[in-house]
């Protein structure tokens, strides 16, 4: 949203994008605290918090290549269609 928007004099899209970024940090801590609230014992709470955080990190790392792969695959399919139309 921020990267692909136009940066003109009255650019509302980048401002909205930067505003949305501020909401992601508190959500992570809330997810971890909600997961820990349902578990009894200090060791189990620590393990639950670590497991949630590792799952969150793996999801963030794994989602970027999958989105890139999907966009490349879609672009290749569209370019194949266009190239077959252009050929006589």
DSSP file (Angstrom, degrees, kcal/mol; ACC not computed):
  #  RESIDUE AA STRUCTURE BP1 BP2  ACC     N-H-->O    O-->H-N    N-H-->O    O-->H-N    TCO  KAPPA ALPHA  PHI   PSI    X-CA   Y-CA   Z-CA
    1    1 A X     >        0   0    0      0, 0.0     4,-0.5     0, 0.0    16,-0.1   0.000 360.0 360.0 360.0 -45.8    0.0    0.0    0.0
    2    2 A X  T  4  +     0   0    0      2,-0.2     3,-0.4     1,-0.1    12,-0.1   0.907 360.0  47.1 -75.7 -42.0    2.8    2.4    0.9
    3    3 A X  T  4 S+     0   0    0      1,-0.2    -1,-0.1    11,-0.0    11,-0.0   0.878 116.3  40.9 -70.8 -39.8    5.2    1.2   -1.7
    4    4 A X  T  4 S+     0   0    0      2,-0.1    -1,-0.2     0, 0.0    -2,-0.2   0.472  95.0  98.5 -91.7  -2.1    2.9    1.1   -4.7
    5    5 A X  S  < S-     0   0    0     -4,-0.5     2,-0.4    -3,-0.4     6,-0.0  -0.399  79.7-103.7 -84.2 163.5    1.0    4.3   -4.0
    6    6 A X        -     0   0    0     -2,-0.1     2,-1.0     1,-0.1     8,-0.3  -0.693  21.1-144.2 -87.0 138.4    1.7    7.6   -5.7
    7    7 A X        +     0   0    0     -2,-0.4     2,-0.1     6,-0.1    -1,-0.1  -0.626  43.0 148.6-102.5  72.3    3.6   10.2   -3.6
    8    8 A X    >   -     0   0    0     -2,-1.0     3,-0.7     2,-0.0     0, 0.0  -0.174  65.6 -83.4 -91.6-170.6    1.9   13.4   -4.8
    9    9 A X  T 3  S+     0   0    0      1,-0.3     2,-0.6    -2,-0.1    -1,-0.0   0.918 128.8  33.7 -64.9 -44.3    1.3   16.6   -2.9
   10   10 A X  T 3  S+     0   0    0      2,-0.0     2,-1.0     0, 0.0    -1,-0.3  -0.596  80.2 166.3-109.9  68.4   -2.0   15.3   -1.3
   11   11 A X    <>  +     0   0    0     -3,-0.7     4,-0.6    -2,-0.6    -4,-0.0  -0.738   7.8 167.2 -90.6 103.6   -1.1   11.6   -0.9
   12   12 A X  H  >  +     0   0    0     -2,-1.0     4,-2.4     2,-0.1     5,-0.2   0.814  67.5  65.5 -84.5 -31.9   -3.7   10.0    1.4
   13   13 A X  H  > S+     0   0    0      1,-0.2     4,-2.4     2,-0.2     5,-0.2   0.920 101.8  46.4 -63.0 -46.3   -2.8    6.4    0.7
   14   14 A X  H  > S+     0   0    0     -8,-0.3     4,-2.6     1,-0.2    -1,-0.2   0.878 112.1  52.3 -63.5 -34.2    0.8    6.5    2.2
   15   15 A X  H  X S+     0   0    0     -4,-0.6     4,-1.8     2,-0.2    -2,-0.2   0.920 111.1  46.4 -66.4 -42.3   -0.6    8.3    5.3
   16   16 A X  H  X S+     0   0    0     -4,-2.4     4,-2.3     2,-0.2    -2,-0.2   0.899 111.7  52.9 -65.0 -39.8   -3.2    5.6    5.8
   17   17 A X  H  X S+     0   0    0     -4,-2.4     4,-1.6     1,-0.2    -2,-0.2   0.925 109.7  46.9 -61.6 -45.4   -0.6    2.9    5.2
   18   18 A X  H  X S+     0   0    0     -4,-2.6     4,-0.8     1,-0.2    -1,-0.2   0.835 111.0  53.2 -66.3 -31.2    1.7    4.4    7.9
   19   19 A X  H >< S+     0   0    0     -4,-1.8     3,-0.5     1,-0.2     4,-0.3   0.895 107.6  50.4 -68.4 -40.1   -1.3    4.7   10.2
   20   20 A X  H >< S+     0   0    0     -4,-2.3     3,-1.7     1,-0.2     4,-0.3   0.835  99.0  66.7 -67.3 -32.4   -2.2    1.0    9.8
   21   21 A X  H >X S+     0   0    0     -4,-1.6     3,-1.5     1,-0.3     4,-0.5   0.856  91.3  63.5 -58.3 -35.1    1.4   -0.1   10.5
   22   22 A X  H <X S+     0   0    0     -4,-0.8     4,-0.5    -3,-0.5    -1,-0.3   0.653  94.5  61.1 -65.4 -15.3    1.0    1.2   14.1
   23   23 A X  H <> S+     0   0    0     -3,-1.7     4,-0.7    -4,-0.3    -1,-0.3   0.572  89.3  69.9 -88.6  -9.3   -1.7   -1.4   14.8
   24   24 A X  H <> S+     0   0    0     -3,-1.5     4,-1.2    -4,-0.3    -1,-0.2   0.847  90.4  58.1 -80.4 -33.1    0.4   -4.5   14.2
   25   25 A X  H  X S+     0   0    0     -4,-0.5     4,-1.3     1,-0.2     3,-0.5   0.947 106.3  45.6 -63.2 -51.5    2.7   -4.3   17.2
   26   26 A X  H  X S+     0   0    0     -4,-0.5     4,-2.1     1,-0.2    -1,-0.2   0.815 106.2  61.8 -63.6 -28.1    0.0   -4.4   19.9
   27   27 A X  H  X S+     0   0    0     -4,-0.7     4,-2.4     1,-0.2    -1,-0.2   0.890 100.4  53.5 -65.9 -37.6   -1.8   -7.2   18.2
   28   28 A X  H  X S+     0   0    0     -4,-1.2     4,-2.2    -3,-0.5    -1,-0.2   0.937 110.3  46.0 -63.0 -46.4    1.3   -9.5   18.6
   29   29 A X  H  X S+     0   0    0     -4,-1.3     4,-2.4     1,-0.2    -1,-0.2   0.871 112.1  51.8 -66.4 -34.5    1.5   -8.9   22.3
   30   30 A X  H  X S+     0   0    0     -4,-2.1     4,-2.5     2,-0.2     5,-0.2   0.898 108.5  50.8 -67.3 -39.3   -2.3   -9.4   22.7
   31   31 A X  H  X S+     0   0    0     -4,-2.4     4,-2.1     2,-0.2    -2,-0.2   0.925 112.6  46.6 -63.1 -43.4   -2.1  -12.7   20.9
   32   32 A X  H  X S+     0   0    0     -4,-2.2     4,-2.1     1,-0.2    -2,-0.2   0.918 114.0  47.4 -65.9 -42.7    0.7  -14.0   23.1
   33   33 A X  H  X S+     0   0    0     -4,-2.4     4,-1.6     2,-0.2    -2,-0.2   0.874 111.2  50.5 -69.2 -36.0   -1.0  -12.8   26.3
   34   34 A X  H  X S+     0   0    0     -4,-2.5     4,-0.6     2,-0.2    -1,-0.2   0.905 111.4  49.2 -66.9 -39.7   -4.4  -14.4   25.4
   35   35 A X  H >< S+     0   0    0     -4,-2.1     3,-0.6    -5,-0.2    -2,-0.2   0.886 112.6  47.5 -64.9 -37.8   -2.6  -17.7   24.6
   36   36 A X  H >< S+     0   0    0     -4,-2.1     3,-1.5     1,-0.2    -1,-0.2   0.774 100.2  67.4 -73.9 -25.5   -0.8  -17.6   27.9
   37   37 A X  H 3< S+     0   0    0     -4,-1.6    -1,-0.2     1,-0.3    -2,-0.2   0.734  96.5  54.7 -68.2 -20.8   -3.9  -16.7   29.9
   38   38 A X  T << S+     0   0    0     -4,-0.6     2,-0.4    -3,-0.6    -1,-0.3   0.355  98.6  76.5 -93.8   6.0   -5.4  -20.1   29.2
   39   39 A X    <   -     0   0    0     -3,-1.5     2,-0.3     2,-0.0     6,-0.1  -0.942  67.4-145.6-122.8 139.0   -2.4  -22.1   30.5
   40   40 A X        +     0   0    0     -2,-0.4     4,-0.2     4,-0.1    -2,-0.0  -0.805  60.3  45.1-102.3 144.8   -1.5  -22.7   34.2
   41   41 A X  S  > S-     0   0    0     -2,-0.3     4,-2.1     3,-0.1     5,-0.2   0.230  77.5-107.7 100.4 138.8    2.1  -22.9   35.4
   42   42 A X  H  > S+     0   0    0      2,-0.2     4,-2.2     1,-0.2     5,-0.2   0.898 116.4  47.6 -67.1 -41.8    5.2  -20.7   34.7
   43   43 A X  H  > S+     0   0    0      1,-0.2     4,-2.5     2,-0.2    -1,-0.2   0.919 113.2  47.7 -68.0 -42.8    7.0  -23.2   32.5
   44   44 A X  H  > S+     0   0    0      2,-0.2     4,-2.4     1,-0.2    -1,-0.2   0.875 111.6  51.2 -66.0 -36.0    3.9  -24.0   30.4
   45   45 A X  H  X S+     0   0    0     -4,-2.1     4,-2.5     2,-0.2    -2,-0.2   0.905 111.1  47.8 -66.2 -41.1    3.2  -20.2   30.0
   46   46 A X  H  X S+     0   0    0     -4,-2.2     4,-2.4     2,-0.2    -2,-0.2   0.921 113.4  47.4 -64.6 -43.6    6.7  -19.6   28.8
   47   47 A X  H  X S+     0   0    0     -4,-2.5     4,-2.6     2,-0.2    -2,-0.2   0.902 112.3  49.8 -65.3 -40.0    6.6  -22.5   26.4
   48   48 A X  H  X S+     0   0    0     -4,-2.4     4,-2.5     2,-0.2     5,-0.2   0.918 111.4  48.5 -64.3 -43.6    3.2  -21.3   25.1
   49   49 A X  H  X S+     0   0    0     -4,-2.5     4,-2.3     1,-0.2    -2,-0.2   0.913 113.5  47.4 -63.1 -42.2    4.4  -17.8   24.6
   50   50 A X  H  X S+     0   0    0     -4,-2.4     4,-2.6     2,-0.2    -2,-0.2   0.904 111.9  50.0 -65.7 -41.4    7.5  -19.0   22.8
   51   51 A X  H  X S+     0   0    0     -4,-2.6     4,-2.4     2,-0.2    -2,-0.2   0.909 112.0  47.4 -65.2 -41.4    5.5  -21.4   20.6
   52   52 A X  H  X S+     0   0    0     -4,-2.5     4,-2.3     2,-0.2    -2,-0.2   0.920 113.6  48.2 -64.7 -42.9    3.1  -18.6   19.6
   53   53 A X  H  X S+     0   0    0     -4,-2.3     4,-2.4     2,-0.2    -2,-0.2   0.907 112.4  48.1 -65.7 -41.4    6.0  -16.2   18.9
   54   54 A X  H  X S+     0   0    0     -4,-2.6     4,-2.7     2,-0.2     5,-0.2   0.907 112.0  49.7 -65.5 -40.8    7.8  -18.8   16.8
   55   55 A X  H  X S+     0   0    0     -4,-2.4     4,-2.1    -5,-0.2    -2,-0.2   0.892 110.8  50.4 -64.0 -38.5    4.6  -19.6   14.9
   56   56 A X  H  X S+     0   0    0     -4,-2.3     4,-2.0     2,-0.2    -2,-0.2   0.924 112.8  45.9 -63.8 -44.4    4.1  -15.9   14.2
   57   57 A X  H  X S+     0   0    0     -4,-2.4     4,-2.5     2,-0.2     5,-0.2   0.908 112.0  50.4 -66.5 -42.4    7.6  -15.5   13.0
   58   58 A X  H  X S+     0   0    0     -4,-2.7     4,-2.7     1,-0.2    -1,-0.2   0.892 109.8  52.0 -63.3 -38.6    7.4  -18.6   10.7
   59   59 A X  H  X S+     0   0    0     -4,-2.1     4,-1.5    -5,-0.2    -1,-0.2   0.893 111.0  46.8 -64.0 -39.8    4.2  -17.3    9.3
   60   60 A X  H  X S+     0   0    0     -4,-2.0     4,-1.0     2,-0.2    -2,-0.2   0.902 116.2  43.8 -69.0 -40.6    5.7  -13.9    8.5
   61   61 A X  H  X S+     0   0    0     -4,-2.5     4,-0.8     1,-0.2    -2,-0.2   0.893 117.2  45.9 -71.1 -39.3    8.8  -15.5    6.9
   62   62 A X  H  X S+     0   0    0     -4,-2.7     4,-1.1    -5,-0.2    -1,-0.2   0.738 104.8  60.7 -78.0 -22.4    6.9  -18.1    5.0
   63   63 A X  H  X S+     0   0    0     -4,-1.5     4,-2.3    -5,-0.2     5,-0.2   0.859  95.5  60.2 -76.5 -33.2    4.2  -15.8    3.7
   64   64 A X  H  X S+     0   0    0     -4,-1.0     4,-2.3     1,-0.2     5,-0.2   0.940 107.1  43.5 -63.4 -48.6    6.5  -13.5    1.7
   65   65 A X  H  X S+     0   0    0     -4,-0.8     4,-2.6     1,-0.2    -1,-0.2   0.869 113.3  53.2 -65.0 -32.3    7.9  -16.1   -0.7
   66   66 A X  H  X S+     0   0    0     -4,-1.1     4,-2.3     2,-0.2    -1,-0.2   0.909 110.4  46.2 -69.8 -38.7    4.5  -17.7   -1.2
   67   67 A X  H  X S+     0   0    0     -4,-2.3     4,-2.5     2,-0.2    -2,-0.2   0.912 113.5  49.5 -66.4 -41.4    3.0  -14.3   -2.2
   68   68 A X  H  X S+     0   0    0     -4,-2.3     4,-2.3    -5,-0.2    -2,-0.2   0.904 111.5  49.4 -62.8 -41.3    6.0  -13.7   -4.5
   69   69 A X  H  X S+     0   0    0     -4,-2.6     4,-2.6     2,-0.2    -2,-0.2   0.906 111.2  49.2 -64.5 -41.7    5.5  -17.1   -6.0
   70   70 A X  H  X S+     0   0    0     -4,-2.3     4,-2.5     2,-0.2    -2,-0.2   0.913 112.2  47.7 -64.5 -42.6    1.8  -16.6   -6.6
   71   71 A X  H  X S+     0   0    0     -4,-2.5     4,-2.4     2,-0.2    -2,-0.2   0.885 112.8  48.6 -68.5 -37.0    2.4  -13.2   -8.2
   72   72 A X  H  X S+     0   0    0     -4,-2.3     4,-2.6     2,-0.2    -2,-0.2   0.921 112.2  49.3 -65.6 -42.7    5.1  -14.6  -10.5
   73   73 A X  H  X S+     0   0    0     -4,-2.6     4,-2.2     2,-0.2    -2,-0.2   0.911 112.7  46.9 -63.2 -42.3    2.9  -17.5  -11.4
   74   74 A X  H  X S+     0   0    0     -4,-2.5     4,-2.4     2,-0.2    -1,-0.2   0.907 112.3  50.0 -65.3 -41.8    0.0  -15.2  -12.2
   75   75 A X  H  X S+     0   0    0     -4,-2.4     4,-2.7     1,-0.2    -2,-0.2   0.905 110.7  49.8 -63.7 -41.3    2.3  -12.9  -14.2
   76   76 A X  H  X S+     0   0    0     -4,-2.6     4,-2.2     2,-0.2    -1,-0.2   0.898 110.9  49.5 -65.3 -39.7    3.7  -15.8  -16.2
   77   77 A X  H  X S+     0   0    0     -4,-2.2     4,-1.9     2,-0.2    -2,-0.2   0.919 113.6  45.8 -65.0 -41.7    0.2  -17.1  -17.0
   78   78 A X  H  X S+     0   0    0     -4,-2.4     4,-2.2     1,-0.2    -2,-0.2   0.894 113.1  49.0 -68.4 -38.9   -0.9  -13.6  -18.1
   79   79 A X  H  X S+     0   0    0     -4,-2.7     4,-2.4     1,-0.2    -1,-0.2   0.850 109.2  53.5 -70.4 -31.9    2.2  -13.1  -20.2
   80   80 A X  H  X S+     0   0    0     -4,-2.2     4,-2.0     2,-0.2    -1,-0.2   0.901 109.6  48.4 -65.8 -39.9    1.7  -16.5  -21.8
   81   81 A X  H  X S+     0   0    0     -4,-1.9     4,-1.4     1,-0.2    -2,-0.2   0.924 113.6  46.4 -64.8 -43.5   -1.8  -15.6  -22.8
   82   82 A X  H  X S+     0   0    0     -4,-2.2     4,-1.8     1,-0.2    -2,-0.2   0.874 111.7  50.7 -68.3 -36.6   -0.7  -12.3  -24.2
   83   83 A X  H  X S+     0   0    0     -4,-2.4     4,-1.4     1,-0.2    -1,-0.2   0.871 109.0  51.4 -70.7 -34.8    2.2  -13.8  -26.2
   84   84 A X  H  < S+     0   0    0     -4,-2.0    -1,-0.2     1,-0.2    -2,-0.2   0.822 110.0  50.3 -70.8 -28.4    0.0  -16.5  -27.7
   85   85 A X  H  < S+     0   0    0     -4,-1.4    -2,-0.2     1,-0.2    -1,-0.2   0.873 109.1  51.5 -73.8 -37.0   -2.5  -13.8  -28.8
   86   86 A X  H  < S+     0   0    0     -4,-1.8    -2,-0.2    -5,-0.1    -1,-0.2   0.782  90.5  89.9 -72.8 -27.0    0.2  -11.7  -30.4
   87   87 A X     <        0   0    0     -4,-1.4     0, 0.0     1,-0.1     0, 0.0  -0.490 360.0 360.0 -74.5 139.1    1.7  -14.5  -32.5
   88   88 A X              0   0    0     -2,-0.2    -1,-0.1     0, 0.0    -4,-0.1   0.497 360.0 360.0 -74.8 360.0    0.2  -14.9  -36.0
